[in-house]
Amino acid sequence: MDSYAATIRQHLEAKRPLEAARVALRALQKNSQDADLNLMLAVALGDAGEWESVRPYLEKAIQLAPLRADFWMTWGRFLMQVRDPDAESALREALRLRPHYPAATFELIGLLLSEQRWSEAKSLAERALESDPSQARAWVLMGHLLREGGDAEAAQEHYRRAVEIVPHELAIMSNRAFNSNYVDSVSPSESARFHQEFGSMMHRFVSPQAVSVKDRRPDRRLKVAYLSQDFRDHSCAFFLQALIAQHDRQNVEVFVLHDSRIKTAKTEQFERDADRFLCTGGLQDSLFIERLLRERIDLLVDLSIHTSNDRWEVLAAKPVPIQVNYLGYPHSSGLKTMDARIVDRHTDPEGVAEAEYSERLIRLDPPFLAYSPPEALPDIADRAGRFTFGSLNALAKIQPRVVALWSRILKACPGARLLVKTRFLQDPAVQRALLSRFEDEGVAADQLELRGFDSAQSSHFDIFSEIDLCLDPFPYNGTTTTCDALWMGVPTLTLVGQRHAGRVGLTLNSAVGLEAWCAESEEEYLERAVRAFENPSLVRDGRASLRARAEASPLADGARLARQLETAYRQLWLEFLDRTG
């Protein structure tokens, strides 16, 4: 049995999960009561993407060795990945058996954060840091908590400390780059450096593969694969729905690579709209690459990069002729194996933005995206009474400069209120922290209404009946929230920034002819907000017609977007053929 176990471990370490599973199965035929072999088979099956087969072997391992904390931790991690409510009790059992068990602690922090139990998660992370400040992952998790709680500046410092502890850890470098999009004190050039350093480190570990293409006809139907974890009930899905459905099937064969184990009704819609739908969640990178090669994908469009992507090794290996960075992340991948990034002239002005990216920029006619709202939207309600500014953006975007400017607006608009609704505000500690930041700027609590996240979609859209004008945060604008507001008759006042993340508001407002709500300075932002408060008809008179206006705009035209992307993809294909002779 020891020999079998050693062989299985070698296969797992070499990222050969199928071989590991075969050896484990042979070993279990000789001794089905070996707890370690059952656990290793479960791990191998999980790495191979065979998640439906994992549970019985993990259950058997726990049954055979109920006092093994590492078994309970693995069991809890598996239950988290399949969204089983028993995950928390499994992780707490691991900690009961081994009170100072970092791996179980970190998994539990992640679980609590995913359930928006911010204070509980923060308490655990603080204890982990106090017990061992050398744990880089504890610094990273505390960074996540601080960002989600509204303090991206402090989060950036925690990611910096984690990088100091483990300088070559790609996940930490990715988090540092991602968080820099939110932070005013990080300049565009410094943020670009963080992304480039990630890419340089990634390429030290992974080299591009040599890709052979048998069918080199320039005008043939291209196999285009869209990769994301968000082909489900996620904000990105509203910008993918029309695109996937509207592609010209004579020009491209559309593959949807759903890189998640979570499926919803929206996932099923994507499954119907795509030519090919592949569920790749949990599949190890080597097997993922094999699948791309087997399907002979011509062009891979990554829709996540640093937001929720763990396919960096695949993108760095570049097992397909062309790779594109699009939509889901507001910055560069940092990888030299990404051929292009899709933007527009509003988000990335020509001659200004190029230096920040490792990719070549391809500018579509604005906007670079198309939005599809839910089918059943509430009617647009008339507004009267107390003037209300609103924000439904993540707390991470409401940084000190934002609070300072919004406070100036509220002080200049006596009687107005600001309604902020977002995740984690249901936590009293998070709510107190945000209230305190406004109070420090001289804003009375009666001008603020803070509400926590409600997962009910109708509640999300109904709240716009209480808002006259949305205020866009900066340097990281809203995207889905701005589109949601437009379809509910509410314009968004945006401050045009220096980087892509801070210029999306310009693209969205310009698409529907609302350039008047794009401010070039903080003073102009303040002036326009106060003018709307003093003349409510500026926002209330056009309220009822704004949805129809948005629906008739390029922002709702998925077919237009698909044709532009197909043209860009074809040009990239022709360039690839020329480059490879």
Secondary structure, DSSP 8 states (H G I E B T S, - for coil): -HHHHHHHHHHHHTT-HHHHHHHHHHHHHH-TT-HHHHHHHHHHHHHBT-GGGHHHHHHHHHHH-TT-HHHHHHHHHHHHHTT-TTHHHHHHHHHHHSSS-HHHHHHHHHHHHHTT-HHHHHHHHHHHHHH-TT-HHHHHHHHHHHHHTT-HHHHHHHHHHHHHHSTT-HHHHHHHHHHHTT-TTS-HHHHHHHHHHHHHHHHHH--------S---TTS-EEEEEEES-SSSSGGGGGTHHHHHHS-TTTEEEEEEE-SS---HHHHHHHHHSSEEEE-TTB-HHHHHHHHHHHT-SEEEES-TTTT---HHHHHH--SSEEEE-SS-SS----TT--EEEEETTTS-TTTSGGG-SSEEEEESS-S------SS--------SS-EEEE-S-GGG--HHHHHHHHHHHHHSTT-EEEEE-TTTTSHHHHHHHHHHHHHTT--GGGEEEE-----HHHHHHGGGG-SEEE--SSS--SHHHHHHHHTT--EEEE--SSGGGTHHHHHHHHTT-GGGEESSHHHHHHHHHHHHH-THHHHTTTTTHHHHHHTSGGG-HHHHHHHHHHHHHHHHHHHHHHT-
